[in-house]
């Protein structure tokens, strides 16, 4: 169950070695869909056909003196035997409460003593036949809408975010480089599986459009924005290295790949804090994004550094990748005082 794995991974309870064991096992499990290179919500299964349901094993009937007696008497109130010798519970029973009502109705009949004696046994047989406790809703009964064999993209994005958190913890705790590298491989693989770079033929739709799920054997279905966007934004901020500690904005792009930096000059368009469209040329070898509508430009450099350029033309430099609290507050509060942040990133930090 993907939800359970994601919950454990995001809990922070597992160490990096245990996280890697879980991720390796998931990749080899029935949760992994090779055609989409991603993970389904539950392992797929073959549902029984209509005529295979509500069948009571003969040995179960024989365990109960009540059921045996009622079948012999031809009393169909609880169980009956069909022309093929197969036993079935009363087809009008919707749940165990209906069965309890039927057992209560035997109190003034010749079956009263047996009904009292076998009451729990019959209820247990009913549960064995229908296995209600294993019912998981549409995920275990539908063939679409996050049903059997379906990838639920929001949960995959939750998975990505959980793995990212595990990667960041491993790196910050100076875990073994090979171990961290293997965790990162899983992170990048899950990201690729989400699909923004897939072909329309494989994705089943325009890969940049949001879709709820992908059923087994079909492309993406049910278009529309879901909560997935929240996790994807958080994951991207984490990949870019944004974090806040003690009120200070920090840039540490230890998950960011060098391949993402521009191969040619490009014009970056964004809306500033006053909702005005702005254009900024980012040169080859740079990377741009916004934080609280303030443009941030990364460039690879010999040493880590930050330069904050203010709207009044002044500038402040930092010899690290962490801003002071006052400057951070101006960015968070969108005062308009900070016009641009330029970050020099040591190449050794990047992937």
ChimeraX attribute file (.defattr): number of C-alpha atoms within 10 A of each C-alpha:
attribute: neighborCount
match mode: 1-to-1
recipient: residues
	/A:1	13
	/A:2	20
	/A:3	14
	/A:4	9
	/A:5	14
	/A:6	19
	/A:7	13
	/A:8	14
	/A:9	24
	/A:10	19
	/A:11	11
	/A:12	14
	/A:13	10
	/A:14	14
	/A:15	13
	/A:16	22
	/A:17	14
	/A:18	12
	/A:19	21
	/A:20	21
	/A:21	11
	/A:22	15
	/A:23	18
	/A:24	14
	/A:25	13
	/A:26	16
	/A:27	16
	/A:28	10
	/A:29	12
	/A:30	17
	/A:31	21
	/A:32	21
	/A:33	19
	/A:34	11
	/A:35	11
	/A:36	19
	/A:37	16
	/A:38	21
	/A:39	28
	/A:40	29
	/A:41	24
	/A:42	22
	/A:43	18
	/A:44	16
	/A:45	11
	/A:46	8
	/A:47	12
	/A:48	8
	/A:49	7
	/A:50	7
	/A:51	7
	/A:52	8
	/A:53	12
	/A:54	16
	/A:55	15
	/A:56	20
	/A:57	14
	/A:58	13
	/A:59	8
	/A:60	18
	/A:61	19
	/A:62	12
	/A:63	14
	/A:64	18
	/A:65	16
	/A:66	24
	/A:67	24
	/A:68	17
	/A:69	15
	/A:70	16
	/A:71	18
	/A:72	11
	/A:73	9
	/A:74	12
	/A:75	13
	/A:76	15
	/A:77	18
	/A:78	21
	/A:79	20
	/A:80	22
	/A:81	18
	/A:82	9
	/A:83	7
	/A:84	6
	/A:85	9
	/A:86	13
	/A:87	19
	/A:88	20
	/A:89	19
	/A:90	16
	/A:91	12
	/A:92	10
	/A:93	14
	/A:94	9
	/A:95	12
	/A:96	16
	/A:97	11
	/A:98	14
	/A:99	21
	/A:100	16
	/A:101	11
	/A:102	16
	/A:103	21
	/A:104	14
	/A:105	14
	/A:106	16
	/A:107	14
	/A:108	9
	/A:109	9
	/A:110	9
	/A:111	18
	/A:112	15
	/A:113	14
	/A:114	17
	/A:115	23
	/A:116	14
	/A:117	14
	/A:118	17
	/A:119	17
	/A:120	12
	/A:121	15
	/A:122	24
	/A:123	15
	/A:124	14
	/A:125	18
	/A:126	21
	/A:127	14
	/A:128	14
	/A:129	16
	/A:130	16
	/A:131	11
	/A:132	12
	/A:133	8
	/A:134	8
	/A:135	11
	/A:136	11
	/A:137	9
	/A:138	13
	/A:139	21
	/A:140	20
	/A:141	15
	/A:142	15
	/A:143	14
	/A:144	19
	/A:145	17
	/A:146	25
	/A:147	24
	/A:148	23
	/A:149	26
	/A:150	28
	/A:151	29
	/A:152	25
	/A:153	27
	/A:154	21
	/A:155	21
	/A:156	25
	/A:157	25
	/A:158	23
	/A:159	24
	/A:160	26
	/A:161	26
	/A:162	22
	/A:163	25
	/A:164	25
	/A:165	18
	/A:166	25
	/A:167	27
	/A:168	19
	/A:169	16
	/A:170	22
	/A:171	19
	/A:172	10
	/A:173	10
	/A:174	10
	/A:175	16
	/A:176	12
	/A:177	11
	/A:178	9
	/A:179	16
	/A:180	20
	/A:181	16
	/A:182	14
	/A:183	25
	/A:184	22
	/A:185	13
	/A:186	19
	/A:187	22
	/A:188	15
	/A:189	13
	/A:190	20
	/A:191	21
	/A:192	15
	/A:193	22
	/A:194	22
	/A:195	20
	/A:196	15
	/A:197	13
	/A:198	17
	/A:199	12
	/A:200	15
	/A:201	10
	/A:202	15
	/A:203	22
	/A:204	14
	/A:205	17
	/A:206	17
	/A:207	18
	/A:208	12
	/A:209	12
	/A:210	20
	/A:211	21
	/A:212	22
	/A:213	24
	/A:214	24
	/A:215	21
	/A:216	20
	/A:217	8
	/A:218	13
	/A:219	16
	/A:220	24
	/A:221	18
	/A:222	13
	/A:223	12
	/A:224	9
	/A:225	11
	/A:226	12
	/A:227	13
	/A:228	18
	/A:229	14
	/A:230	12
	/A:231	19
	/A:232	19
	/A:233	13
	/A:234	17
	/A:235	21
	/A:236	15
	/A:237	16
	/A:238	21
	/A:239	18
	/A:240	19
	/A:241	17
	/A:242	16
	/A:243	15
	/A:244	12
	/A:245	9
	/A:246	7
	/A:247	15
	/A:248	16
	/A:249	20
	/A:250	17
	/A:251	23
	/A:252	19
	/A:253	21
	/A:254	20
	/A:255	21
	/A:256	17
	/A:257	15
	/A:258	15
	/A:259	10
	/A:260	10
	/A:261	17
	/A:262	16
	/A:263	12
	/A:264	10
	/A:265	12
	/A:266	15
	/A:267	12
	/A:268	14
	/A:269	14
	/A:270	17
	/A:271	14
	/A:272	18
	/A:273	18
	/A:274	10
	/A:275	9
	/A:276	9
	/A:277	10
	/A:278	12
	/A:279	12
	/A:280	14
	/A:281	12
	/A:282	18
	/A:283	17
	/A:284	13
	/A:285	16
	/A:286	22
	/A:287	21
	/A:288	21
	/A:289	15
	/A:290	14
	/A:291	15
	/A:292	12
	/A:293	20
	/A:294	21
	/A:295	21
	/A:296	17
	/A:297	20
	/A:298	21
	/A:299	20
	/A:300	19
	/A:301	13
	/A:302	10
	/A:303	14
	/A:304	20
	/A:305	19
	/A:306	21
	/A:307	19
	/A:308	19
	/A:309	17
	/A:310	16
	/A:311	12
	/A:312	9
	/A:313	9
	/A:314	10
	/A:315	14
	/A:316	12
	/A:317	14
	/A:318	14
	/A:319	12
	/A:320	17
	/A:321	19
	/A:322	20
	/A:323	24
	/A:324	13
	/A:325	14
	/A:326	10
	/A:327	17
	/A:328	18
	/A:329	15
	/A:330	14
	/A:331	20
	/A:332	15
	/A:333	11
	/A:334	17
	/A:335	11
	/A:336	15
	/A:337	17
	/A:338	23
	/A:339	20
	/A:340	20
	/A:341	22
	/A:342	18
	/A:343	25
	/A:344	20
	/A:345	23
	/A:346	15
	/A:347	16
	/A:348	11
	/A:349	15
	/A:350	15
	/A:351	13
